[in-house]
Amino acid sequence: MSKFRPLAASVIAFGLIACKDTLQVANQTDPDRTRALGRPSDVESFIGSTYAQIQNATLGGSNDDLQTQLQVMGMENTSALANFAMGPRGAIPRTPIENTRNSTGGDGDYRDFVVLERAARMATIGIARLKVLTLGSPAQDARARSFARFSQGVAFGNLALAYDSAAVVSENDDPQSIVPLSDYTAVMDAGLALLDSAIAIARANPGAFPLPVTWISGQALDTTGYFRFIRSYKARFRASVARTPTERAAADWNTIIADANAGITADFNIAMNPTAGWDVIWPVQAFATGPANWHQMSQFWMGMADGSGGYDGWLATTPANRTPFLVVSADKRFPQGASRNAQIGDTLRSGYRTFSGLPYVRNRQAGEDQPGQPLQISMYDFYRSRSFFTAGRIGNYPIMTRAEIRLLAAEGYIRTGNFAAATARIDSSRANIGGLPQVAGMADTVSAIPGAGSCVPRVPDALAAAGPYKGSKCGTLWDALKWEYRMETMYTGYGMWYFAGRGWGDLPEGTALYWPVPYQEMDTRREPFYPAGGRNRPGGAPAGNYGLFSGGVY
Amino acid sequence: MNQEEGGNAFFRLTRVPAIVNILKTDTLGRLYIRPNLQGGGSQNQNPLSTLYQTMRQDVTNRFIGGLTATYSPANWFNLEGNFSYDLRRGAGVQFNDKGFRTTAAIPTGLGGNLGSIQRGTANREAVNGSVNAAFRHDFGPDLRSRYSLRYLFEQRDYDTLYSAGSQLSVKGVTDLGNTLQSTRDTRSNVTRIRQIGVFAGTGLEYKERYIIDALIRRDGSSLFGPANRWATFGRASAAWRVAQEPWWKLPQVSELKLHGSYGTAGGSPRFDAQYETFSVGTGGILTLVTLGNRNLRPELHKETEVGADLELWNRYAVNVTYSHALIQDQILPVPVCACTGFQRQWRNAGTLTNKTLELSLNIPMMQRREFQWTTRVIYDRNRSVITQLNVPPFFFGADLQATGNIFQAKVGERLGTFYGHRFITNCAELPAPFSADCGGPTSSFQRNDEGFLVWVGKGNNPKMGITDNLWETSLQNPGKDPTIAPWGVSVLNWGMPILLRDMTGAARNVALGNALPDFRFAITQDLHYRRLSVYALLDAAVGQHVWNQGFHWAHLDFLSHDVDQVGKSVETAKPIGYYWRTSPQDGFTGLGGFYDQLAPNSFTVEDASYAKLRELLVSYHVGPIGRTGDWEISLVGRNLWTITGYRGFDPEVGISGSTQLNGAGSAAINAVDAFTFPNLRTFTIGLSSTF
């Protein structure tokens, strides 16, 4: 037996030695918090990446997201395809956002919610780390803290625009706990307060500015540019959070005017490069797999530029029988010409296919037309981003335009009675770019805009001789403002037509006025799901302006 | 044919209209790129053209080695050490040269299609070492015992590397540096798994009739959370050879063995389940992904098995086994509150119950000195049901398009059940009062020649579509009044199939079938005549369903044969809208046809039962040649013949992997026919010898 003792002992010893720490294996593929935030430079980079998360949530990352739905629900785009819920969300009459397990659009509904909340949480993680280490100097710490608050504020602002509730996370939470949901007004208030905090922190200690050029790709913002950008966001959020015209009218327009007038003075471009994590994704589908399958401009809105009488004829046609018609317009942002071939050939103007050129839309080849919703299908595609697309989505893209901010101020001036200031801002694009007659001198919102028979925009007329909304009339100063806003902001920022249309009452009847908290999130909270939108249902828009309701223009 | 990403060629083949000759070449001798005159984009290209232009090479090297050392100092003790090593290295390259022709338009100035290069490696290295000690002791002539101790160490390493780029600068150069830098994509993955097991077992046999075995094991794994790194499992079994009892009076029954066992085992989570993980996205941007779980424990499998082995006249054998298994602490990816910033956390969150019945019958048909023929029949039936779920029910699926949510995890669900839309076929599926106005010769709702319920209007019948010009009529219900149209749908188009809906008018997702078979059986034939041997295996799976996505998708572009109305009568011919998209009720511009949306429905989920001649082996024992060796030559054919009513390429479909974190990850459950590479009929010639 003695010869077995050393053998047995060896086996046992080997086993014990092998057991100790042997089963602890590091994950070399995926980083964790300890390694990702171990060094001050890592923390700074982490905070610096939070705005990129917001870009990913809103305009980049995936077409199965809210932006694709916002575009069709705001009538900025039309497509009959089922992909990414475009068909169901853009349907006329509108259908509700069911928000049940496995319902249409569920993945897209959830995506923006979770990525925006993630961006806010990442900002709080960075701020929590700044409490235990320094990046090298108080100025550097302040810059990072300010940027984290900025990202937090923008994340909450976008959440409040789209969803009726969200979680307001902070660095004081237990990060693994379930933070209760707050109403969108509270979320927006938190977002605005954080944006103010970002300004205050940076103003108190600006020594480390400008921002690194990677934090907002291509924009090494000094404090002046940084503050302008933040104030522009504040103007956008305050105006656009409204669910109804009543809410929009009740916004603090004096503050919006002040923020807008202190906002950006030129289009805010981000240097996009998908391989660097900065992208605008919708052009991938809009220009994919055959023209007009994924994207067409809405005939209903494009027709407002027509001066040939075609819009009246189209409105007078039975809705199911409508077909696209040629928009002959004085607005230089449209292809010029009295025939389709002439308009197709209008491709030689300076800067065509870019955001600095004309026209903004193109008349596509006749063989590329695709069927769809008769109210919406047209001959026209948005084309300012074509060069951006053919460059592989590498290059500058305006995610916020000077025109948007300027026109928010214009709207504020109209609402507060300062028509001179309003018309000057409207004419900045209307006359200088569109080549349309100025509205300067108008002092009310009931008179018709100048232009007579070729006035732009023409709007469906409830008192048309042929019947309600079966003819058009020249719009008012309000319509001119809204026209400029749509022309100048389409396909730039997040839900540009939808959020504005919501507050103006221009959405088709039954359009959801907000997204419910996604069912996937409600599952994690063990709370009941709820829908939004649909005709005569909670969260559904009432009859829209311009006859956008059953029995109106359709 | 090259595999080309697992079946793109087969997908494109289904997009080709039947009248097209894909072998036809142009005046320059090139295959035509696009034989399909319809639009639809780059997906509708000639599969042969793509394969012709693609160079693909995959090389795998494998080394397997092992060493066994045995030490037997006494006849009752044996010590054995094993070491094995398995190294597999694979490398692949796929090259589309500059000038690679596709359906994309070639704008002037951009240089057209500039090609692409992909390179990848996948390496796997496994090291196993074990020490086994076995003891035997006889307590007299009737009671034998044996004891075993074992220690096992296992380590597995995986690493993969993938690089790709496009827009080649120079034609014919396969170096990745020849691609445009901004198009390059590089990814890699490294994982290591370590496992340690310590086993102790005993076996007792009394009078060769009463047999007991027991085993206890302590397992540790690097895959378990740090707080639950080790777990203990065990097994006990007993057998009674009844026919060996002295009181057994049936000599015809040469063997009757009753056996039963109970055991536990552990199931491991995936490699990254315990860790908190961020991801490094494009541009090096970090994203929070998975919340760590240091308390993650192994799945606990508890299985009870009973069975009987019966042998008659020392020839005919029947085996029956029934097992009941509980798989507790199922490891599931549970979504977490978005407020955490993370997407999910792996938790022990459910229980699966399995019941399995296996039967086998072995029949020696003929046993002569020079000719033996044995037949064996095997039957098995399995049911897996989710019996507990500690998270809210959720949908899961596979990675293929539109399959992400086709299965449901909920208590009481049989694993593998497909969900989707259903076209109604009987009047009871309509809500009141419409169910009463159904089925009669003048009812508003009647069954058409294909068995589907359709709206025809009072006094009409489904044959009147053309003769009475009814096809373009519809029941309009803009107010969505449930007393005007079933479920308050906004429109019902004449003659179109009708989806089963709920009272809000939304199409219901209902169970359409199950991906797992109701039962399987196999029949083998084993014949030996002198030096010649023949073996055949017929195996079958019955009752499973497959979503035939290829058939489904073909309806969108009217490429399916059933859209062809040639041969139909005036009474039975259908318009193409009958096969197309769903209606404005669901937000689409169709009339309510069978394509519906791209998701499973009752028209495209099919019974995929099959029987296959799985293997036919013919071998001849040659014997020594020139007094050297002992040679045998064989010819094996596999997947020779399939009997099935399934319309796709092969009813045996499914993908094993799933990048979806809550995907099934099982080829048996992911039974979706989305143009995956079908099983091939193969023939193998073998020559073997021993020296």
Interface residues (C-beta under 8 A of the other chain):
Chain A: K3 L7 V11 F14 G15 A18 C19 T22 L23 Q24 V25 N27 Q28 T29 D30 P31 D32 R33 A36 S45 F46 S49 A52 Q53 N56 A80 A82 A85 G87 P88 R89 G90 A91 I92 P93 T95 E98 T100 R101 N102 S103 T104 D107 F113 V114 E117 R118 A120 R121 M122 I125 A167 V169 D173 P175 Q176 S177 I178 V179 N273 P274 T275 A276 G277 W278 A288 T289 G290 N293 P371 G372 Q373 T390 G392 I394 Q520 E521 D523 T524 R525 R526 R535 S550
Chain B: G39 G40 G41 S42 Q43 P73 L79 P107 L110 V131 A133 Y151 F153 S182 T183 R184 D185 S188 N189 V190 T191 R192 I193 R194 Q195 I196 V198 G220 S221 S222 P226 R229 F271 D272 Y275 E276 T277 F278 S279 V280 G281 T282 G283 G284 I285 L286 T287 L288 V289 T290 L291 G292 V334 P335 V336 C337 A338 C339 T340 G341 F342 Q343 V391 P392 P393 F394 F395 G404 N405 Y419 P478 K480 S490 T504 A506 N509 R581 P584 D586 G587 F588 T589 Q597 L598
